[in-house]
Amino acid sequence: MQQSTDVPVWITTYPLIRKDVDLYKAQIFDACFIDEAQFIKNPTSLGAKAVKAVQAKHRFALTGTPIENTLSELWSIFDFVMPGFFGRYRQFEECYEKPILRDHDSVQMQKLRRKIRPFVLRRMKKEVLTELPDKIETRRMAEMGAKQRKIYESYLARIQMELAGDEENTPGGNRMQVLAALTRLRQICCHPATFASNYHGGSGKLDLLMEQLPDILEGGHSVIVFSQFTSMLSIIAHELKQRNIPFFYLAGSTSAQERKREVKEFNRGEVKVFLISLKAGGTGLNLTGADTVIHFDPWWNPAVEDQATDRAYRIGQKKKVQVIKYVMKDSIEEKIYELQKRKKQLSDQLIQAGESFVTQLTMEEIKELF
């Protein structure tokens, strides 16, 4: 190995390698391992280009979510591990991605599966961590009150009118407006006050949480509540304060020092409730002090949802973990739940990880949601 130093192992991060790419280009390594390989899923990103510039005789990629959004991400990971294996991306797109996603071509799906199978080692958590206790998943349905339902149906009717006026079914500005409206409906399912400051009605989901949480805490359990809407977590935090229930709230603004302290105290059982936003704590946390995980709102990507659950369901967990998913009855969330199951078949048929993201939905699928 040609190196400027005699250091046998080099360790870096994705942000740092972008800055040090010229240094790495000058080295030849025996092996290069990348963890959390989904970080190079975008082949045009500076991070992906920097990682792929590393010269190594052997390359390995580790990830729990090789397909988070689209098949192009799988191509990008293989472009690092085995450059040229799939040819250029356009070739891969024409041969596999378009036929599989657009035409549901099962023949090409099987061809792709056979092609990657010899190079993918998939190990389930229970296979590796045989001592890990069981994980029990349940779905709890919430119901809207009259005011919440009125606002929901008003927004839904507006979106349906916009969709009815979309004659061309082409992606573009109207598509993005619909997706933005879709997010608004999901916020209403959580609580209209997440965006409407003058709303003074209730929320069926918040009522369900406040009904269920005291019983969970009285049973001696510690709880993580996940939501992708920080405004919803703020509403929950206010409600907990009103009821004198101690809690921690982890958001993007939480300092690293404060984050470390809260995690330590939570794992010691000093505080029993942890409110966590998706972006701030979906990965990278060890919260084995929790044995109950509540997903307040369904996420488009089940793989990301599973990663969040794994903050508690990981090495060091000694108790059974109860995972509770809240879904609003007679709402778009029920449609999302069903859509997730269908879309998940794509990666299940390949390597059983990941799921197609909302931005990859066709207009027909979006309309079906409404």
QUIVEN-V533625 format. One record per run of one state. SS is the DSSP state (2 for helix, 1 for strand, 0 for the rest). FROM is the first residue (numbers start at 0). LEN is the number of residues. If there is no record, write none. Layout:
SS:FROM:LEN / SS:FROM:LEN
This chain:
0:0:13 / 2:13:6 / 0:19:1 / 2:20:5 / 0:25:2 / 1:27:7 / 0:34:2 / 2:36:4 / 0:40:5 / 2:45:7 / 0:52:2 / 1:54:7 / 0:61:9 / 2:70:11 / 0:81:7 / 2:88:13 / 0:101:4 / 2:105:12 / 0:117:7 / 2:124:4 / 0:128:6 / 1:134:8 / 0:142:3 / 2:145:19 / 0:164:8 / 2:172:18 / 0:190:1 / 2:191:3 / 0:194:9 / 2:203:15 / 0:218:4 / 1:222:5 / 0:227:2 / 2:229:13 / 0:242:5 / 1:247:3 / 0:250:5 / 2:255:12 / 0:267:5 / 1:272:5 / 2:277:4 / 0:281:10 / 1:291:4 / 0:295:6 / 2:301:8 / 0:309:11 / 1:320:8 / 0:328:3 / 2:331:12 / 0:343:1 / 2:344:6 / 0:350:7 / 2:357:3 / 0:360:2 / 2:362:7 / 0:369:1
